[in-house]
Amino acid sequence: MRDYTVQTSAQLPMLLQAFRKEAGLTQREAALRLGVTQQTLSALERHADTVSADRLLRLLSILGVDLVLRKSGEPDTAAGVVPSVW
């Protein structure tokens, strides 16, 4: 899959489902890896805006998806590099 710019939480459900399917996982399989029920994962996919950042990051890791934060308008120059000083 290519990169996606997410600007609203309404975009997350479709993307999470697409990434899960691309990873070849059913909701049940992804839920088992996440340590939740299939029903909980289904609700997570439908209501991604209510999910904790920790759970979302764990799910993205299971799906093999990186979360990259970059200032708007800046080119993707240092993918994967986290600044050491904040």
N, C-alpha and C positions, 0 to 999 in steps of 0.2 A: 504494500500500500504506500501511497505517497504521503507527504506531510499535509496536515490539516490545521488550519487556523481556527481555533474555537473561540468564538466571541460571546456566546450565550450558553447557559446551561441546557437550553432546549436542544442543542446540537449533540449533547453527549449520549443520549440513549441510542440513537442510530449508529453513532461511531462505535460505542462499546459493543453493540450487537455485531456489527460488521467485523470488528477486530476479533471477537470471539469466534465467529464463523470462519474467518480467514485462518485462525490458529487451529481449526479443525476440532473445536470443542463444542459439545452440547452444553446447555445450561447446567445440566446435572454434573457433568465432568468438571466444568469450571467451578461450580459451587463446592464440590468435594475438595478441590485444591485450595479454595479460599477458606474452607472450614465452615460453610454455611449450608442451609438447605437450598434446594432448587427454587423453592418459592421465594426465598430471600434474595437470591441472585436475580430472579425475574423482576422483583420489585426494585432492586438496585438498578437494573438496566432501564426500567421505565421511569424511575424517579432519581436519576443520577445527581440532581441538584441537592438532594438531601443527604447524600452519602458523605461520611467523614473523609477527610483528605487521606488519612492513613489507609482506610479500606479501599479507596479509589486507587491509591498508589500500589497496594498489594495486588489488586485485580489487574492493573496495567502490567505489572511485572509477570503475572501468570500468563497474560496474553502476549507477552513479548513485545510490549509497546513502551517506548521511552516518552517521558514527559519533558519537553524542552521549553524553557521560558526564555523569551527574548524581548527586548524593548521593541515596540511597534516601529516599523520602518527600517530597522537595522537588518543587514544581511546575515545569513547563517554562516558565520565564519569560524566559530569554535564549538562545534557540536560536541556535547559531552563534557565540556570543561566548566567546572564550577569555580567561580571566583573564591580565592582563599581569604580575602579581606572584605568585610561588609561595612 
